[in-house]
Amino acid sequence: MTPARTALPRTSQTRRGFLGLSLAAGLVLGLEACGGASTAGSAGGTKSITWAWQLPTTWDPVTSSAGSDVQMLALTYDALTALDEQGNAVPWLAESWAYDEAGTSVTFTLKPGLTFSDGAPLDAAAVAKSIERGRTQEGSLIAPQMATIKAVSASGDLDVVVELSEVDYQYPLLFAGKSGMVVNPAAFEKDVEALATQPAGSGPFTVTSYVQNDHASLTKNPRFHRQDEIEVDTFDLYPQQDPSTAVASVRSGQFNVGRISGAQVQQAEDAGLDVQVIDSMFVSVLDVNNQMAPFDDPAVVEAMKYGIDRAKIQEVVFFGLGDVSYQPFPPGYVGHNEELADLYAYDPDKARQILADAGYTGPVRGTFTSSGQSQPAVELIQAQLKDVGIELEIETIPQTQHTQLVYLEHAKALTYDGFAGRESPVQAFQVLFGAEGLMNPGRTTSPELEAQLEKVKQTPTDDPGYPALLQEATKIAVTSFPNVFLNLMPTAVVRKGVSELPASPSLRRFEGVTA
């Protein structure tokens, strides 16, 4: 993985990366102490990060409906494992793990002396209860990723035994994300609904006040198992600013860390601010419900894949940041298949011919749903597709309704969105292409892909044959499903008075970050 870079010109690109939507109504919740944003680096004052990023759809990892929620949830929860810069599972709450000879049982051994933020012991019994809830609770959005778990139990205080219904070597990877985040049983046994606004974990920070859709205030958790590496006292989290005001907000001190687009990189540099571009696994994508017209016709979907000029989107919309992509995984990641490098290269004549061969003599008409996430990209795609004979009317819906309408109710035919990656590549396939996959609005399946994923799961991740099996699954998925992958997007961050952020593969970590 390439390292993070600072002070990049607006035309710089990043290619390599490894891993990296909505509650209504404002509810003010005071948990322990309410406090506003602090001034970072003030002499003798509180050391604070004020982060303009986003708020989670919920503070409960079991019902979280956006992959990007993992970034915020990791502020308050710890997972059993973590990922290194190559995307391999490494110890976190679990200091080690081992599969049995058959590959149908894996035991995670916890570090001794762990506690939740309220002081309760974080032992094997608590972890087993947390995993069991995630895989069995009605409405759990992480349950499909744990379908091969047969039973979870504690053996003594430190060993968590996960019994599997079939061979599956993906769990050390899977448990580095939301599926492995340990929730305090005392909280969900008392009031599971409260977890939406009152997280109960063991992470580096605890939430002290929360205003839905507005901000969250957090303080350092002295019981965090690596608390000596947390250099800031408070952490205030806000939704992402409007791109046109993001740089000014950091320059003025309203925030000291913010996310910006490629259009703001030069502006931030000219303002004397620190700019950091961090590789990620985020890829923009058109999610297609192929059960709804006109995308129930495979010819329309195929023409759409060839009719979009991804390089032009990168140039015009993202100011050169990122790269073109025809698949969910970036170059350098084990699932990236080089055979697909130019699979759907822009070819408007081919797109028109596909439609003509399918019998279309006039424009194909449909609706293109936008949450406003990147309206310039939506409008450019609309224009490009009109040029090849697909005329789409843009329907803009509030971002707070996007997940519900597109992914839970499956009520929209085409939408522009992004896939934030997953810790386990098999989990990524399940989310994007599984029968119950959150980002598979048409809920179509592929027996060929399912069979290939079984081979992947049954192969240890350090087996020499593992990459080829995974890359074949990528090929099957990309050529069989209607998803239209567009552009790989790094994370561009502007900072003022805050040290460089670690370029971790799946999470923005804050160990060692100073303010």
KELUM-84089 format. One line per field, with one value per residue (C-alpha): residue in one letter; x, y, z. Coordinates in pm, 1 decimal. Each point is the difference from the previous one (the first is absolute). Layout:
<torfis>
resn a / ...
u X / ...
v Y / ...
w Z / ...
</torfis>
This chain:
<torfis>
resn m / t / p / a / r / t / a / l / p / r / t / s / q / t / r / r / g / f / l / g / l / s / l / a / a / g / l / v / l / g / l / e / a / c / g / g / a / s / t / a / g / s / a / g / g / t / k / s / i / t / w / a / w / q / l / p / t / t / w / d / p / v / t / s / s / a / g / s / d / v / q / m / l / a / l / t / y / d / a / l / t / a / l / d / e / q / g / n / a / v / p / w / l / a / e / s / w / a / y / d / e / a / g / t / s / v / t / f / t / l / k / p / g / l / t / f / s / d / g / a / p / l / d / a / a / a / v / a / k / s / i / e / r / g / r / t / q / e / g / s / l / i / a / p / q / m / a / t / i / k / a / v / s / a / s / g / d / l / d / v / v / v / e / l / s / e / v / d / y / q / y / p / l / l / f / a / g / k / s / g / m / v / v / n / p / a / a / f / e / k / d / v / e / a / l / a / t / q / p / a / g / s / g / p / f / t / v / t / s / y / v / q / n / d / h / a / s / l / t / k / n / p / r / f / h / r / q / d / e / i / e / v / d / t / f / d / l / y / p / q / q / d / p / s / t / a / v / a / s / v / r / s / g / q / f / n / v / g / r / i / s / g / a / q / v / q / q / a / e / d / a / g / l / d / v / q / v / i / d / s / m / f / v / s / v / l / d / v / n / n / q / m / a / p / f / d / d / p / a / v / v / e / a / m / k / y / g / i / d / r / a / k / i / q / e / v / v / f / f / g / l / g / d / v / s / y / q / p / f / p / p / g / y / v / g / h / n / e / e / l / a / d / l / y / a / y / d / p / d / k / a / r / q / i / l / a / d / a / g / y / t / g / p / v / r / g / t / f / t / s / s / g / q / s / q / p / a / v / e / l / i / q / a / q / l / k / d / v / g / i / e / l / e / i / e / t / i / p / q / t / q / h / t / q / l / v / y / l / e / h / a / k / a / l / t / y / d / g / f / a / g / r / e / s / p / v / q / a / f / q / v / l / f / g / a / e / g / l / m / n / p / g / r / t / t / s / p / e / l / e / a / q / l / e / k / v / k / q / t / p / t / d / d / p / g / y / p / a / l / l / q / e / a / t / k / i / a / v / t / s / f / p / n / v / f / l / n / l / m / p / t / a / v / v / r / k / g / v / s / e / l / p / a / s / p / s / l / r / r / f / e / g / v / t / a
u 0.0 / 132.2 / 50.2 / -215.4 / 113.6 / -24.4 / -17.3 / -94.6 / -82.5 / -353.7 / 94.2 / 164.0 / -148.8 / 11.1 / -50.9 / 70.0 / -211.5 / -124.2 / -339.3 / -171.6 / -1464.4 / -328.5 / -200.6 / -277.7 / -99.4 / 241.0 / 30.0 / 221.3 / 146.6 / 212.3 / 176.1 / 254.1 / 128.2 / -80.9 / 272.0 / 57.3 / 294.4 / 333.0 / 280.2 / 272.1 / 349.3 / -90.7 / 254.5 / -101.0 / -337.9 / -171.1 / 159.9 / -282.4 / -78.8 / -301.0 / -71.4 / -230.8 / -57.3 / -338.4 / -226.6 / -91.5 / -342.3 / -13.4 / 247.0 / -92.9 / 232.7 / -263.7 / -256.6 / 241.4 / -111.5 / 306.4 / 341.2 / 164.7 / -155.9 / 292.0 / 217.4 / -212.6 / -88.5 / 371.7 / 22.6 / -210.3 / 33.7 / 286.9 / -1.8 / 153.9 / 261.7 / 142.4 / 158.4 / 357.9 / 98.1 / -10.3 / -354.6 / 101.7 / -168.4 / 209.7 / -71.7 / -217.5 / -231.2 / 99.1 / 371.9 / -10.7 / -231.0 / 21.5 / -214.5 / -40.6 / 133.5 / -335.2 / -39.5 / -345.8 / 89.3 / 208.2 / 100.5 / 79.4 / 209.6 / -57.9 / 259.4 / -29.2 / -140.9 / -229.5 / -297.1 / -285.8 / -10.0 / -231.7 / 251.2 / -180.9 / 229.3 / 40.5 / 52.1 / -74.6 / -358.8 / -69.8 / 153.7 / -200.0 / -324.1 / 86.4 / 73.2 / -310.2 / -216.8 / 148.8 / -75.6 / -348.2 / -173.0 / -298.2 / 93.5 / 374.5 / 181.0 / 319.2 / -172.6 / 33.0 / 378.6 / -2.0 / -231.0 / 257.2 / 22.8 / -174.7 / 71.4 / 215.0 / 115.1 / 250.4 / 267.5 / 132.2 / 44.2 / 210.7 / -89.5 / -292.2 / -85.4 / -181.1 / -147.3 / -72.0 / -245.6 / 258.3 / 361.8 / 45.9 / 342.1 / -129.7 / -93.6 / 328.1 / -50.0 / -373.5 / 41.8 / 215.4 / -314.8 / -355.3 / -59.3 / 283.1 / -77.7 / -75.2 / -309.5 / -42.2 / -269.4 / -112.7 / -117.8 / -186.5 / -150.5 / -142.1 / -116.8 / 110.2 / -180.4 / 214.8 / 313.9 / -108.1 / 95.7 / 202.3 / 293.6 / 135.4 / 343.7 / 364.8 / 151.4 / 228.4 / -285.0 / -341.2 / -296.4 / -97.0 / -266.5 / -168.1 / -230.9 / -130.1 / 89.0 / 197.0 / 303.0 / 144.0 / 236.5 / 238.4 / 267.9 / 304.9 / -75.3 / 255.8 / -84.4 / 86.5 / 257.6 / 240.6 / -98.9 / 362.0 / 10.7 / -299.3 / 145.0 / -323.8 / -253.9 / -316.8 / -132.6 / -288.7 / -156.0 / -208.1 / -152.4 / 210.4 / -9.6 / -119.5 / 309.1 / -16.2 / 45.2 / 220.3 / 334.1 / -125.1 / -143.1 / 337.5 / 191.0 / -226.2 / 40.0 / -360.2 / 145.8 / 361.2 / -46.6 / -230.3 / -61.5 / 30.9 / -40.5 / 258.0 / -142.3 / 111.6 / 355.1 / 165.1 / -213.6 / 106.1 / 366.8 / -23.0 / -150.4 / 308.2 / -185.5 / 130.3 / -148.0 / 23.8 / -117.9 / -52.5 / -54.7 / -328.8 / -212.5 / -291.0 / -136.9 / -288.8 / -262.1 / -337.8 / -224.6 / -252.2 / -327.8 / -30.1 / -352.0 / -121.0 / -34.8 / 190.2 / 288.2 / -174.1 / 137.2 / 365.1 / 70.8 / -81.6 / 232.3 / 280.5 / -37.3 / 13.3 / 331.1 / 159.5 / -172.8 / 160.9 / 330.5 / 152.1 / 320.5 / -201.7 / -176.0 / 337.6 / 128.8 / -303.8 / -169.1 / 290.9 / 273.0 / 230.3 / -14.5 / -60.7 / -9.0 / -233.1 / -134.9 / -205.5 / -0.6 / -45.3 / 364.3 / 297.6 / 333.7 / 223.1 / -289.8 / -13.9 / -344.5 / 94.6 / -12.8 / 235.7 / -203.9 / -272.8 / 226.0 / -173.4 / -307.1 / -256.1 / 224.0 / -199.4 / -142.7 / -313.3 / -30.6 / -6.5 / -261.8 / -222.0 / 45.7 / -96.1 / -326.6 / -65.2 / 63.8 / -247.8 / -267.6 / -6.1 / -80.7 / -51.7 / 134.4 / -12.7 / -162.4 / 34.9 / 55.0 / 338.3 / -23.1 / 245.4 / 49.4 / 197.6 / 321.6 / 171.2 / -244.7 / 266.4 / 82.8 / -368.6 / -58.1 / 308.4 / -106.1 / -347.9 / 145.5 / 234.0 / -276.9 / -235.5 / 266.7 / -22.2 / -380.2 / -82.4 / -196.6 / -28.1 / -202.1 / 183.9 / -203.0 / 164.3 / -94.7 / 127.7 / 314.6 / -178.7 / -245.2 / 249.1 / 78.5 / -363.1 / -137.3 / 281.1 / 136.4 / -270.7 / -318.0 / 164.0 / -218.7 / 246.4 / 130.2 / 335.3 / 203.9 / 345.7 / 179.0 / 329.7 / 127.9 / 229.7 / 155.7 / -13.9 / 260.9 / -67.8 / -16.4 / -265.8 / -202.1 / 39.3 / -141.6 / -292.0 / -84.5 / 21.5 / -121.6 / -160.6 / -369.4 / -38.6 / 278.3 / -74.6 / 143.8 / -169.7 / -335.5 / -119.9 / 82.2 / 109.4 / 247.9 / 252.1 / 47.1 / 336.7 / 117.8 / -132.9 / 190.3 / 319.4 / -35.6 / -29.6 / 342.4 / 134.2 / -138.9 / 140.8 / 351.3 / 227.2 / 82.9 / 373.9 / -39.2 / 186.2 / -316.0 / -220.7 / 59.0 / -90.3 / -321.4 / -101.6 / 82.7 / -210.9 / -291.0 / 55.9 / -18.0 / -322.3 / -162.9 / 98.6 / -110.5 / -321.6 / -150.1 / -142.7 / 214.0 / 188.7 / 330.0 / 136.4 / 289.9 / 234.4 / 6.2 / 266.7 / -83.8 / 114.0 / 36.1 / 81.9 / 155.4 / 88.6 / 204.7 / -53.3 / 276.0 / -8.8 / -261.0 / 111.7 / -51.7 / -175.4 / -167.0 / -358.6 / -39.1 / 106.6 / 186.4 / 104.7 / 267.9 / 299.2 / -188.4 / 63.9 / -188.5
v 0.0 / 341.4 / 235.7 / 302.0 / 314.7 / 366.7 / 317.6 / -170.4 / 205.3 / -24.3 / -233.5 / -262.1 / -346.1 / -295.7 / -354.6 / -239.6 / -56.1 / -262.2 / 32.1 / 252.9 / 556.4 / 97.8 / 81.5 / 255.3 / 261.3 / 178.5 / -144.8 / 167.3 / -257.1 / 89.2 / -311.1 / 112.7 / 346.3 / 237.2 / 213.9 / 197.5 / -14.2 / 87.8 / 199.8 / -236.7 / 55.0 / 288.3 / 60.9 / -199.4 / -76.0 / -314.5 / -181.9 / -56.4 / -122.6 / 163.4 / -216.7 / 88.2 / -348.5 / -162.6 / -142.7 / -369.3 / -121.5 / -148.8 / -59.4 / -369.3 / -203.4 / -272.0 / 226.3 / 241.6 / 37.5 / 163.8 / -154.7 / 334.0 / -4.6 / -217.3 / 312.8 / 164.2 / -317.5 / -73.5 / 311.2 / -174.0 / -372.8 / -245.6 / -298.8 / -339.1 / 50.9 / 280.2 / 21.4 / 86.5 / 210.4 / -307.7 / -84.2 / -296.4 / -71.5 / 93.3 / -13.2 / 262.7 / -110.0 / -354.9 / -56.5 / -319.2 / -245.4 / -353.4 / -220.2 / -368.1 / -250.4 / -27.4 / 376.6 / -6.2 / 154.0 / 304.3 / 106.5 / 364.5 / 57.7 / 341.6 / 222.9 / -20.7 / 285.8 / 156.5 / 209.4 / 190.7 / 376.9 / -37.8 / -224.8 / -330.7 / -288.7 / -58.3 / -373.7 / -303.7 / -23.2 / 361.5 / -47.2 / -317.8 / 178.4 / 292.5 / -223.2 / -209.4 / 311.9 / 120.9 / -324.5 / -66.3 / 329.8 / 80.5 / 280.7 / -55.2 / 126.5 / -190.8 / -337.5 / -97.7 / 26.7 / -246.3 / -257.8 / -278.4 / 38.6 / -290.2 / 91.9 / 233.8 / -79.1 / 102.3 / -241.5 / 155.9 / 376.3 / 54.4 / -253.5 / 65.4 / -312.0 / 55.3 / -321.4 / 4.4 / -193.3 / -19.5 / 81.2 / 377.3 / 162.1 / 355.8 / 69.5 / 159.8 / 252.0 / 38.5 / 68.1 / 307.2 / 195.2 / 49.3 / -374.1 / -25.9 / 315.9 / -104.6 / 159.2 / -4.3 / -262.4 / 204.7 / 266.4 / -212.7 / -229.4 / 303.0 / 215.5 / -102.6 / 295.8 / 245.9 / -114.3 / 206.4 / 314.9 / -132.1 / -216.3 / -248.5 / -123.1 / 9.5 / 224.5 / 301.4 / 244.9 / 6.9 / 207.7 / 267.0 / 179.1 / -67.2 / 204.7 / -210.9 / 138.6 / 281.7 / -110.2 / -237.3 / 91.6 / -262.8 / -18.0 / -220.2 / -341.5 / -65.3 / -372.8 / -37.6 / -277.3 / 230.6 / 322.7 / 110.4 / 49.5 / 236.4 / 351.8 / 202.6 / 52.0 / 69.9 / -80.3 / 191.3 / -160.0 / 187.3 / -77.7 / 84.3 / 367.9 / 122.9 / -26.5 / 371.1 / 85.7 / -288.4 / 177.0 / 324.7 / -189.8 / -158.0 / 320.8 / 192.5 / -259.9 / -119.1 / -343.6 / -115.0 / -304.1 / -20.7 / -209.9 / 177.7 / -87.6 / 27.6 / 341.1 / 138.7 / -140.9 / 299.1 / 243.7 / -165.5 / 5.6 / 368.0 / 68.6 / -150.7 / -299.8 / -355.4 / -222.8 / -375.2 / -245.6 / -348.2 / -303.5 / -174.4 / -275.5 / 231.8 / -39.7 / 196.0 / -222.9 / 1.2 / -239.8 / -154.3 / -167.8 / -238.7 / -91.7 / 345.6 / 137.3 / 85.5 / -171.1 / -335.9 / -25.1 / -115.9 / 183.2 / 335.2 / -76.0 / -109.7 / 310.5 / 213.1 / -158.2 / 91.8 / 337.0 / 169.8 / 186.5 / -66.7 / 187.4 / 312.2 / -33.3 / -26.8 / 306.6 / 226.5 / -99.1 / -116.8 / 226.9 / -290.7 / -176.2 / -373.0 / -230.2 / -176.8 / -333.5 / -278.5 / -216.2 / 38.5 / -56.5 / 231.5 / -103.0 / -152.2 / -159.7 / -379.1 / -4.6 / 231.9 / -184.8 / 144.4 / -165.4 / 254.4 / 306.4 / 134.7 / -221.3 / 275.8 / 268.0 / 293.5 / -91.8 / 200.7 / -159.3 / -344.6 / 115.9 / 127.1 / -323.3 / -212.0 / 188.8 / -19.8 / -376.0 / -32.7 / 162.7 / 351.8 / 256.8 / 296.9 / 120.7 / -232.6 / 195.2 / -40.9 / 169.9 / 70.0 / 51.9 / 233.3 / 69.6 / 311.9 / -178.6 / 106.7 / 186.8 / 100.7 / -368.6 / -86.8 / 274.5 / -94.5 / -365.8 / 107.3 / 195.2 / -282.1 / -259.7 / 228.6 / 14.5 / -379.1 / -17.6 / -42.1 / 301.4 / 18.2 / 244.3 / 95.6 / -45.2 / 154.3 / -139.8 / 102.3 / -183.0 / -95.0 / -208.9 / -152.9 / -322.6 / -66.8 / 51.9 / -153.5 / -283.5 / -92.5 / 60.4 / -67.0 / 274.6 / 166.4 / -128.9 / 179.8 / 200.4 / 152.8 / -108.8 / -126.9 / -326.9 / 46.0 / -345.8 / -269.5 / -168.0 / -343.8 / -21.1 / -271.1 / 240.9 / 260.7 / -245.3 / -80.5 / 367.2 / 81.7 / -320.4 / -224.1 / -89.3 / 208.4 / 244.1 / 352.9 / 154.1 / -249.5 / 177.9 / -255.8 / -290.2 / -212.7 / -281.0 / -201.3 / -371.5 / 18.9 / 278.8 / -177.3 / -315.4 / 198.3 / 176.4 / -337.8 / -84.9 / 331.7 / -53.1 / -351.7 / 121.1 / 147.0 / 360.7 / -78.2 / -289.2 / 67.2 / -79.6 / 244.5 / 312.0 / -177.1 / -140.2 / 342.2 / 175.0 / -249.4 / 86.9 / 366.9 / -78.6 / -197.4 / 275.2 / 291.5 / -174.8 / -148.1 / 278.0 / 337.8 / 213.1 / 266.5 / 78.4 / 342.6 / 158.1 / -84.6 / 289.3 / 74.8 / 193.6 / 363.1 / 158.7 / 358.5 / 56.8 / 299.2 / -57.5 / -375.6 / -247.8 / -234.7 / -274.7 / -363.6 / -142.9 / -309.9 / -227.5 / -6.8 / 249.9 / 349.5 / -76.0 / 267.1 / -172.5 / 237.9 / 292.2 / 329.9 / 330.5
w 0.0 / -85.6 / 292.4 / 70.4 / -175.8 / 86.0 / -206.3 / -325.6 / -308.6 / -121.1 / -285.6 / 220.8 / -0.3 / 233.4 / -120.7 / 281.2 / 304.3 / 239.1 / 158.8 / 108.4 / 106.4 / 345.7 / 294.3 / -3.6 / 258.2 / 231.4 / 348.2 / 257.7 / 235.0 / 303.2 / 128.7 / 256.9 / -81.6 / -279.2 / -149.1 / -313.4 / -235.8 / 156.0 / -148.9 / -114.7 / 130.2 / 229.0 / 272.3 / 304.6 / -159.6 / -107.8 / -291.7 / -243.2 / -347.0 / -162.0 / -301.1 / -289.6 / -136.6 / 49.1 / 266.4 / 2.8 / -102.6 / 351.4 / 283.9 / 0.7 / -225.3 / -34.4 / -168.8 / -170.0 / -362.4 / -158.5 / -52.1 / 73.4 / 349.2 / 106.0 / 10.1 / 267.5 / 187.7 / 44.5 / 216.4 / 266.3 / -71.0 / -27.1 / -232.9 / 64.8 / -270.5 / -213.6 / -344.8 / -82.9 / -301.4 / -223.1 / 108.5 / 216.6 / 332.9 / 303.8 / 377.3 / 167.1 / 282.6 / -87.7 / 42.2 / -209.6 / -174.5 / -135.7 / -222.6 / 68.7 / -250.9 / -179.1 / -38.9 / 160.1 / 335.7 / 86.5 / 349.7 / 72.0 / 312.3 / 157.3 / 155.3 / 380.4 / 206.8 / -263.1 / 112.7 / -156.2 / 40.6 / 302.2 / 176.5 / -61.0 / -96.4 / -370.3 / 24.5 / -215.7 / 127.3 / -98.3 / -344.3 / -59.8 / 91.0 / -227.5 / -300.2 / 67.4 / 2.9 / -327.9 / -178.4 / 142.0 / 82.5 / -220.2 / -235.2 / 34.6 / -309.9 / 84.2 / 40.1 / -369.4 / 28.2 / 292.6 / -151.9 / 35.3 / 379.8 / 173.1 / 360.9 / 209.6 / 352.6 / 265.6 / 117.6 / 316.8 / 24.7 / -311.8 / -271.4 / -236.8 / -200.1 / -331.5 / -140.8 / -373.2 / -213.0 / -277.7 / -65.5 / 2.7 / 43.5 / -37.4 / 363.6 / 117.0 / -283.7 / 53.3 / 372.3 / -71.9 / -87.4 / 123.2 / 31.4 / 249.7 / 199.5 / 357.6 / 154.5 / 377.4 / 79.4 / 301.8 / -245.9 / -254.0 / 263.1 / 178.4 / -293.3 / -347.7 / -160.3 / 195.8 / -183.1 / -301.9 / 191.4 / 296.6 / -115.2 / 254.5 / -93.7 / 100.9 / -268.6 / 33.0 / 70.7 / 166.1 / -116.9 / 253.1 / -203.2 / -331.2 / -219.0 / -285.3 / -340.8 / 167.2 / 205.4 / 256.6 / 283.5 / 133.8 / 268.3 / 36.7 / 150.2 / 277.5 / -13.8 / -370.2 / -25.2 / -184.4 / 176.1 / 41.8 / -379.4 / -8.2 / 15.3 / -10.5 / 277.8 / -196.0 / -343.9 / -158.5 / -305.3 / -257.6 / -339.4 / -301.5 / -90.3 / -334.2 / -222.4 / -77.9 / 370.6 / 119.4 / -37.3 / 150.3 / 297.8 / 78.5 / -66.6 / 240.7 / 274.0 / -1.7 / -72.8 / 10.6 / -225.0 / -297.8 / -305.8 / -333.6 / -365.3 / -274.1 / -88.0 / 337.4 / 13.5 / -165.9 / 199.3 / 326.2 / -97.2 / -97.8 / 344.0 / 163.5 / 142.0 / 17.8 / -269.4 / 27.6 / -264.5 / 141.1 / -219.1 / 65.4 / -143.2 / -74.2 / -351.4 / -149.1 / -158.5 / -166.3 / 189.9 / -235.9 / 88.6 / -291.3 / 103.7 / -111.7 / -352.6 / -207.2 / 180.7 / 0.3 / -354.1 / 15.6 / -327.0 / 161.6 / 291.1 / -233.0 / -214.2 / 312.5 / 105.0 / -332.8 / -30.7 / 303.0 / -36.2 / 342.2 / -81.5 / -72.1 / 335.5 / 171.0 / -181.8 / 20.6 / 323.7 / 217.0 / -140.2 / -82.0 / 335.9 / -4.5 / -297.7 / -238.3 / 123.6 / -150.3 / 313.8 / 377.4 / 98.9 / -70.1 / -153.9 / 266.0 / 187.6 / -9.1 / -163.2 / -288.3 / -333.5 / -262.5 / -278.2 / 70.3 / -26.8 / -314.1 / -6.1 / -56.5 / -146.6 / -133.1 / -340.8 / -88.7 / -343.8 / 157.6 / 248.9 / -281.1 / -194.6 / 301.2 / 29.5 / -374.0 / -0.6 / 287.0 / -216.2 / 140.4 / -268.6 / 233.4 / 332.2 / 299.5 / 280.4 / 373.4 / 334.4 / 159.3 / 376.8 / 169.2 / 369.3 / -85.5 / 100.1 / -321.7 / -218.4 / -256.3 / -55.0 / -32.8 / -255.4 / -201.5 / -8.7 / -106.5 / -292.7 / -104.3 / 0.6 / -192.1 / -271.1 / -48.1 / 13.3 / 368.9 / 121.3 / 378.1 / 206.0 / 320.5 / 316.4 / 307.0 / 340.1 / 344.3 / 104.2 / 323.2 / -206.9 / -238.5 / 184.4 / 86.5 / -351.1 / -203.6 / 212.0 / 248.8 / -201.2 / -341.9 / -140.6 / -238.1 / -332.0 / -27.1 / 247.7 / 29.3 / 316.5 / 129.9 / 141.2 / 296.9 / -6.6 / 262.3 / 217.1 / -149.1 / -379.8 / 27.8 / 213.5 / -274.6 / -252.7 / 230.8 / 48.5 / -370.1 / -162.6 / 264.8 / 2.6 / 317.2 / -83.2 / 116.5 / -318.0 / -231.8 / -50.5 / -257.2 / 234.8 / -297.3 / 60.2 / -197.6 / 72.1 / -174.9 / 230.3 / 309.0 / -96.1 / -53.8 / 335.5 / 170.3 / -141.2 / 129.0 / 351.2 / 15.8 / -80.6 / 271.0 / -85.4 / 3.0 / -245.6 / -331.1 / -195.9 / 189.3 / -218.4 / -324.5 / 147.4 / 128.5 / -327.6 / -193.5 / 229.8 / -84.6 / -370.9 / 36.6 / 204.6 / -222.3 / -319.7 / 141.8 / 212.9 / -103.4 / 236.6 / -198.0 / 173.9 / -84.9 / 188.9 / 286.5 / 243.1 / 261.7 / 315.0 / -14.1 / 342.9 / 96.1 / 343.3 / 218.4 / 313.8 / -15.7 / -79.9 / -297.0 / 17.9 / -23.8 / -347.7 / 132.4 / -256.4 / 121.3 / 284.6 / 87.5 / 322.9 / 249.2 / 204.2 / 7.6 / -158.9 / 177.7 / 3.7
</torfis>
